[in-house]
Amino acid sequence: MTTLSTHILDISTGKPAGGVTLRLEQGEQVIASGLTNANGRLGDFAPAPLPPGRYRLVAETGGWFAARGQETLFPCAQIDFVIPDEACEHYHLPFLIAPGGWSTYRGS
């Protein structure tokens, strides 16, 4: 069964980003949405199993930074990814954010 989770870490402070709005999109459709918890995590929030296809995971970082009195150039961070036909595994796609940029990697 293919599943998806994420977490967000503010690397400018070294602390998790709790309360960030996330959504999972496929094309123009929102598949799932939620908020990161106090540990910056949102686990298995997508419908399982996640069918093969192209997806976009969007973190609304602009509002999160604004609530902390910080300016950022990026109103959101997004990860475009593909679940292949033969996939039957867990995907963990974290965000590393800072007011001046963001990054991602495939976690475990």
C-alpha positions, 0 to 999 in steps of 0.5 A: 500500500502506498502512503505519504507523510511529511514534516517541516523543519525551520532550519533558521531556528532548528525547530519544527514548524507546527501549524503549517497548512499543507495540501496534496493536489492531483491536477486541479483537485485537492486530495487531502489537507491538514496542519502540521502538529507541534513536532512539524509532522503530518503523518499519513494524511493522504487517502490510502492507498495512494494511487499511481500518478503525478501529485503536488504537496504544497506547504503554505509557509508564507502565512506561517512566517508572517504569523511569526513576524518574519518576511519571506519571498516564498508564499509556499513551498511545493514538491511535485512527485510521481507515484509509479504504477508498481509502487507499494511503499511509504513516501516521506517528503519533508520540507526544510524551510527558512525565510530565504529559501526551502529544500526537500529530500526523500526521507524514510 
